[in-house]
Amino acid sequence: MADVLTNLRELSVGISFFYFDNPDDITPATFRNLCISNISGFDSRTPVSQGDEFSVRELQTIKNGIILGKRLGDVLGFRKSNPSIRWRGNEKDDLIDLQINDTNISLKEKSWILKNMGLYSVLNILTNSDKFRRGVHIFETFAPDEFEQWFESAIKCLMQNPKFEYISPKGYTSRGRIEKQTLYLTIDNTTVEIPDIQNLTYAKFNQLTNSKIREKVFCKWLSNAADKNYHDKKRVCAMTAGKNLEKYINQHLVNSSPAILNLFNLEKYEYIYAKNDGHILQISKVPGIDTVDYTNWCIEKVEVSIPDSQLNLKTTIRNVKTGKLCTFRNEIRYSHGQFNGTPEAKLYVEAGDNLEDIIYLSLI
């Protein structure tokens, strides 16, 4: 389930069609009742506040959403009748957040992320293939030796800080300790024992733990214990993986293919991309992928950058008819703690011409 601010950002667009009082006066109870009465797909158990009153940040998110919703209603003509609102936030769909009548809407606030994606998807797009499957691990695949050295440095950090405790405001307690070369990871009443940690490999660690133990115990412990050597090993791993990734892509790159359109986050259907961060309000129509001619675009270049130890893959697209350029950035990193699962490759707009000037149609 998404966090409170994400819920508020999406749901406040929906309640803008039914709430006409001063947003400063709205309460969590009023907000929840409006959702229950007017928005299908809303579960009454959905968190809409972290307290009995909205915080300043929560209230600002609601205001931004209401402003955006009113503008959407005007631009798309929804205010001529009582629209049907369906919230998609509790569904497993990273793209569509809200449906107003039959119109699909993807909502953002401050984030410039286009979509969550894995490295396998990036590689298939850039090589116009279906060779790669979900689960491709950037470091295990493109820098296996350096990755193992990075993991070894993590264990050494824990050995230098052999006791750990964290009490979460969300209600759980994490504990870690090292005794006689055995690593103990505990969350609430569940403990995992990992012996002989001096010879522990990442593969063995991954086999003996689950995502909950890794994220809520191991990663939190490591974030407190990490030293300069750890960060140096992490950077070396990122640099090696980036160099090998860039070499592989440029050897197999297909500059123009139907797959290139997947970087624009197109679907079979048309939808609306809308955001309001309190300063910039944007409403754009995104065309269906079958209506777009992929030969209008080509990949100008692909390159890797590593600020600090963050591995970024940058892909510059050129419109061959207009000459306009747009650079996308895939941030290839762990999203739920170091060494927890497979790193993602979240896609952002990096620089160049706006998508509205390249493929989207601005409605305001």
Secondary structure as GFF3:
##gff-version 3
##sequence-region A 1 364
A	DSSP	alpha_helix	4	15	.	.	.	ID=ss1
A	DSSP	three_ten_helix	23	25	.	.	.	ID=ss2
A	DSSP	alpha_helix	28	38	.	.	.	ID=ss3
A	DSSP	beta_strand	39	40	.	.	.	ID=ss4
A	DSSP	alpha_helix	56	76	.	.	.	ID=ss5
A	DSSP	three_ten_helix	78	80	.	.	.	ID=ss6
A	DSSP	beta_strand	85	87	.	.	.	ID=ss7
A	DSSP	beta_strand	98	100	.	.	.	ID=ss8
A	DSSP	beta_strand	103	108	.	.	.	ID=ss9
A	DSSP	beta_strand	113	115	.	.	.	ID=ss10
A	DSSP	alpha_helix	119	127	.	.	.	ID=ss11
A	DSSP	alpha_helix	138	142	.	.	.	ID=ss12
A	DSSP	alpha_helix	144	160	.	.	.	ID=ss13
A	DSSP	beta_strand	163	167	.	.	.	ID=ss14
A	DSSP	beta_strand	173	179	.	.	.	ID=ss15
A	DSSP	beta_strand	182	187	.	.	.	ID=ss16
A	DSSP	beta_strand	190	194	.	.	.	ID=ss17
A	DSSP	three_ten_helix	197	199	.	.	.	ID=ss18
A	DSSP	alpha_helix	202	208	.	.	.	ID=ss19
A	DSSP	alpha_helix	211	213	.	.	.	ID=ss20
A	DSSP	pi_helix	214	218	.	.	.	ID=ss21
A	DSSP	alpha_helix	219	225	.	.	.	ID=ss22
A	DSSP	alpha_helix	228	252	.	.	.	ID=ss23
A	DSSP	three_ten_helix	258	264	.	.	.	ID=ss24
A	DSSP	beta_strand	271	276	.	.	.	ID=ss25
A	DSSP	beta_strand	281	286	.	.	.	ID=ss26
A	DSSP	three_ten_helix	289	291	.	.	.	ID=ss27
A	DSSP	three_ten_helix	294	296	.	.	.	ID=ss28
A	DSSP	beta_strand	297	305	.	.	.	ID=ss29
A	DSSP	beta_strand	311	319	.	.	.	ID=ss30
A	DSSP	beta_strand	325	333	.	.	.	ID=ss31
A	DSSP	beta_strand	344	352	.	.	.	ID=ss32
A	DSSP	alpha_helix	355	358	.	.	.	ID=ss33
A	DSSP	beta_strand	361	362	.	.	.	ID=ss34
###
